[in-house]
Amino acid sequence: MTDSAQPFADVADDARVSETPLVDKGFASVRKIGNGLYATISDLSKGNTTLCNGGFLVGRDAALLVEGFATPAGASFQMDALRMVSQAPVKAALDTHYHLDHSLGNVLRHQGHRGMGAPGGGEANCG
């Protein structure tokens, strides 16, 4: 394994990442890594709900989600964590690439989940 290919759970040991998670469901935790910047760190040894790492960026007027994850439950987990720190509308969502472990949970945005840009929801459609 190369230095840049750390197992997901090891990311939580990085000194730049908050020691105390905002939320931890076992299969993934969310930790603050900067001002308005949060990392969703998957632990594959505890489930496949998320399967990849992701996160979100929260500003004063808007939020950005990074990754849709492998399941709608993974995407919902991240959205619920975002709502713990901000009620800013989600104006965009970004998948780093098209593989299913990064994008299958995007279906949640089309199901009208709170603040995820469902058509008619008063926010930008990010689905």
TAHUBEL-V551095 format. One record per residue. RES is the residue in one letter. OMEGA is omega in whole degrees, -180 to 180 (none if undefined). D_CENTER is the distance of its C-alpha to the mean C-alpha in Angstrom with 2 decimals. Layout:
[[RES OMEGA D_CENTER] [RES OMEGA D_CENTER]]
This chain:
[[M 179 25.18] [T 180 24.85] [D -177 23.71] [S -178 20.59] [A 178 19.65] [Q 171 18.85] [P -175 17.64] [F -176 13.98] [A 180 15.31] [D 179 17.46] [V -180 14.75] [A 179 14.79] [D 180 18.48] [D -176 18.13] [A -180 20.14] [R -176 17.85] [V 180 15.07] [S 179 15.86] [E -178 17.88] [T 179 16.88] [P 172 13.40] [L 177 12.33] [V 179 11.73] [D 180 12.48] [K -178 12.93] [G 180 14.50] [F 177 12.50] [A 173 9.53] [S 176 9.51] [V -179 7.87] [R 176 10.47] [K 179 11.85] [I 178 13.02] [G -179 14.85] [N -179 16.02] [G -177 13.20] [L -175 10.76] [Y 178 8.14] [A 172 6.96] [T -172 5.08] [I -179 8.39] [S 173 9.73] [D -175 13.39] [L 179 15.16] [S -177 18.26] [K 176 16.95] [G -177 15.70] [N -179 14.16] [T -178 11.63] [T 177 8.70] [L 178 11.18] [C 174 9.34] [N 179 7.42] [G 178 4.62] [G 176 3.82] [F 179 5.67] [L -178 9.44] [V 174 11.70] [G -179 15.32] [R -173 18.35] [D -175 18.42] [A 177 15.09] [A 178 11.33] [L 175 9.37] [L 176 5.97] [V 180 5.63] [E 176 5.91] [G 179 7.06] [F -172 7.54] [A -176 11.09] [T 173 11.60] [P 178 11.29] [A 177 10.99] [G 178 7.76] [A 179 6.40] [S 177 8.53] [F -179 7.49] [Q 179 4.17] [M 177 6.80] [D 177 9.36] [A 177 8.12] [L -179 8.08] [R 175 11.44] [M -177 12.70] [V -177 13.04] [S 172 13.80] [Q 179 15.27] [A 179 15.06] [P 175 14.77] [V -177 11.95] [K -180 14.24] [A 175 12.36] [A -175 9.60] [L 169 9.93] [D -178 10.16] [T 172 11.82] [H -168 14.36] [Y -178 15.60] [H -174 15.65] [L 180 14.77] [D 178 12.42] [H -168 10.09] [S -174 11.26] [L 179 12.90] [G 179 10.38] [N 178 11.05] [V 180 14.10] [L -180 12.44] [R -180 12.80] [H 179 16.42] [Q 175 17.03] [G 177 16.88] [H -177 14.05] [R 170 14.58] [G -178 14.04] [M 172 12.26] [G 177 15.39] [A 180 17.53] [P -180 21.01] [G -177 23.24] [G 177 20.58] [G 178 21.67] [E 178 18.60] [A 178 18.10] [N -177 17.52] [C -179 14.34] [G none 14.90]]
